[in-house]
Amino acid sequence: MYFRRNKLPASIVGLVLGLLCTVHAAKVNKHKPWIETTYHGIVTENDDKVLLDPPLIALDKDAPLRYAGEICGFRIHGQSVPFEAVVLDKSTGEGVIRAKDRLDCELQKEHTFTIQAYDCGEGPDGENMKKSHKATVHIQVNDVNEYSPVFKEKSYKATVIEGKRYDSILKVEAVDADCSFQFSQICSYEIVTPDVPFTIDKDGYIKNTEKLNYSKERMYKLTVTAYDCGTNRASEDVLVKISIKPTCKPGWQGWSKRMEYEPGTGSLALFPSMHLETCEEPITSIQASVQLETSHIGKGCDRDTYSEKSLHRLCGASGGAVELLPTPSSSANWTVGLPTDNGHDSDQVFEFNGTQAVRVPEGVVQAGLSEPFTISVWMRHGPGARDKEAVLCSSDRTGTNRHHYSVYVHNCRLVFLLRQDPAPESSDTYKPAEFHWKLDQVCDKEWHHYVLNVESPTVTLYVDGVTYEPFLVTEDYPLHGSKAETQLTIGACWQGGSARMSQFFRGNLAGLMVRNGKLETKEVIDCLYTCKEGLDVQLPQEVATAVKVQFSPSQSSLTLEGDDIESFDKVMQHISYLNSRQFPTPGIRHLRVTTTVKCFNEETCVSVPDAEGYVMVLQPEEPKISLSGIDHFARAAPEFESPEGVTLFPELRIVSTITREVESEAEGEEDPTVQESVVSEEIMHNLDACEVTALGEELDSEQESLEVELPLVQQHGLELSSSTTGLTLTGVNTMANYEQVLQQARYRNWHPEALFDRKFKLVCSELSGRYISNDFKVEVNVIHTANPVEHVNNAVMQPQFSNPMQHASVDLTGHNLLKAHQTTVVPSAATIVIVVCVSFLVFMIILGVFRIRSAHQHTVRDQENGKEGEMDWDDSALTITVNPMETYEDQHSSEDDEEEEEESEDGEEEDDITSAESESSEDEEGGEPEDQQGANRQQQLEWDDSTLTY
């Protein structure tokens, strides 16, 4: 208008309008949109609408300009935000936030993100659009009561004691998976089962409404449900079992009074289910002791029952120890008269009743012990009289009553007396002579092991492996020198002056040993005392520090201390009995558990009675020790005279077996009837003795002996003793080593001319005779051969030929070897001629028949398998010489041969034929042997007639 009124030139007007348009364009969309800085929203799960406070509205000062003053959208910033913002009205800037997907309050209750608004810019293409600042949005997801309560346990159990009202017996608990406080809380519980004397509160605690009676009901079964605060009921009700116990009695429960121990099975858990009932008393400490009673077994417990000398070797002691109370035997018979327990099931002990004593033979122990030396003994002694009771006493044999050394008991004191022989320079000097120990063990009627290590001027006493100092040591002058012989006595003292016994001992002794020249080490003493049975416990790692456990030296008792009942129960459940012997002593071992419980006032508040039971150690499978080998053979006389002698047991075999019953079911039958079968099983164990005894007459040391390889005996650590009755090997060793040594045992005889047989018996044993083998008897026959002679005058040769003929009459089959008879003096030459002629006549008859039979016997033997002969007839040097009368004898022998054949076949004149003819006839006719022993010993001997001279 202005330009038109003033009629300005058109060029100027265009220029002005362009400038105006430029200024107007520069002023379009010059403001940013504006929104609130913070928003809070609520959205219900399973819904997409979000209620914001304040509402989502964006303002722009460029309004009402188109585009510049309009809000085109909202932008949400954040990672994985499950919301979107939508513009409802561009001109007003109103918008909403909504969920993209279904929300789950249980997964995420709140969401936080930022939002920004932007305008539409300067045109429809959004050029030069502007963004608002970023605002923070907090959205809370409201819960929906979509879950029902669920109990934590599938069932609940509780135990109550009758006659009591409980504030709470047990608590049941349910949970709700809803996310909100309202819907996730359990507002109430309810017992669904009607008419029960129980109630439940809102927290799930169940209590009884009246006193319960065990005789009326022993268990109640309740059904319980739960409700959340949205009134949703539990999806599944829960079962509650409440057991009623009789009135509580404190004590150990859940264990058996009888426990069976099978030998060789390792350890046996004694209390696998044991627990201590304290009747809910507030306990602060528990002390318990478990005692295994083994005093009635052997020497206080189950130990190896080998001889004391063998036990010393097993424990590593060197040689030199002498056993003064050995098992009675042919070589040690001075203990024969003492009462014993036979030593078959346990250790052998000797009883002294106050009237008995034994003298140790001279030479068993040297007269004067040379220091250092050791005396050890097992002793059981009770309270007795005030008189001295001698265990071991060395005194003068005649003339005086001097005691050189002794061990005796006096008023429950152990006393050791040592009167040393005087030295030339100290004959008038006092020396320690009597050592006194006051010990409860001396009079407690229990077995104890005593060891005295003597090395003047000190004497060390070990009792059950523990050292004790003497409370009194008295001194005295040494004994005056004397050449009087001494007497060593056990169970009393020999009074040489009055020639009688005194100071008799009353009690039991075993394993009395004297070790001369050496002291026993502590390791050996502990080994000798250690029991092979006892208590053991393997502490679980979780309770190793919660309970303190201490064992006695013999492991026959243990003590436990703790303050937590659960840990205490676990330790008790791991206590076990162990017996490491291969063949333990069967019988009962009593058990006793003594318990003391203290409460907060440090006083005994609960009295727990002692728990008593026993372990029954079953009888072990007894081994059967079998000795086998060649039990009958013959050897030539020169072999007996040779330095090597004749080996008695060349093929000895020592085997031990046990017999077990095995249960098995018959196949193909549904009937479960069990049949028992016996199975023999070979086992390995040690031997401790083998004895070879000569049967019949005792050995004559001037012309015969039994010998073994001494280097081999020493190599295996065995000991050899011999006497006129035979020899004995002792020492704990394997059956294989004993077998090896005995296979080298040999018999020698320097004058076997009059010997035709010798018999021996071998017996082996284990555990001091507890298990004994069979008697393996061996018979050795002597084969005598005649020297060859020339054809000389018969009258001169007759006497020399009679002995070979007598030897030739030996049974050819080896059944019986006739013993030599003493020949008588021939009265005249005529008598000699008559006897010799008759003898040759009989011989030629025998020879003819035998040659006819031998041809047939060779054929029979070739067809048979043949039995291996137990005898070999050495006839290589046999020569038969005939006289010039052979022509006459041949004529008669052919006739006699036919007669003898008929008599042998008809069996009419059996007394006229020899044993060789009889057996040949039996072979031809298929006859059976006369007895079983003859059948076993039948030999396949052949007569070598290649050297016969006719």
Secondary structure, 3 states (H helix, E strand, C coil): CHHHHCCCCHHHHHHHHHHHHHHHHHCCCCCCCECCCEEEEEEECCCCECEEECCEECECCCCCCCCCCCEEEEEEECCCCCEEEEEEECCCCEEEEEECCCCCCCCCCEEEEEEEEEECCCCCCCCCCCECCCEEEEEEEECCCCCCCEECCCEEEEEEECCCCCCCCEECCEECCCCCHHHHCEEEEEECCCCCCEEECCCCEEEECCCCCCCCCCEEEEEEEEEECCCCECCCCEEEEEEEECCCCCEEECCCCEEEECCCCCEEECCCCCEEECCCCCEEEEEEEEEEECCCCECCECCCCCCHHHHHHHCCCCCCEEECCCCCCCCCCCCCCCCECCCCCCCCCEEEECCCCEEECCCCCCCCCCCCEEEEEEEECCCCCCCCEEEEEEEECCCCCCEEEEEEEECCEEEEEECCCCCCCCCCCCEEEEEEEECHHHHCCCEEEEEEEEECCEEEEEECCEEECCCEEEEECCCCCCCCCEEEEECCEEECCCCEEECCCEEEEEEEEEEECCCCCHHHHHHHHCCCEEEEECCCHHHCCCEEEEECCCCCEEEEEECCHHHHHHHHHCEEEEECCCCCCCEEEEEEEEEEEEECCCCEEECCCCEEEEEEECCCCCCEEEEECCCEEEEEHHHHHCCCCEECCCCCEEEEEEEEEEEEECCCCCCCCEEEEEEEEEECCEEEEEEEEECCCCCCCCCEEEECCHHHHHHCCCEEEEECCEEEEEEEEEHHHHHHHHCCCEEEECCCCCCCEEEEEEEEEECCCCEECCCEEEEEEEECCCCCCCCCCHHHHHHHHHHHHHHHCCCCCCCCCCCCCCCCCCCCHHHHHHHHHHHHHHHHHHHHHHHHHHHHHHHHHHHCCCCCCCCCCCCCCCCCCCCCCHHHHHHHHHHHHHHHHHHHHHCCCHHHCCHHHHHHHHHHHCCCCCCHHHHHHCCCCCCCCCCCCC
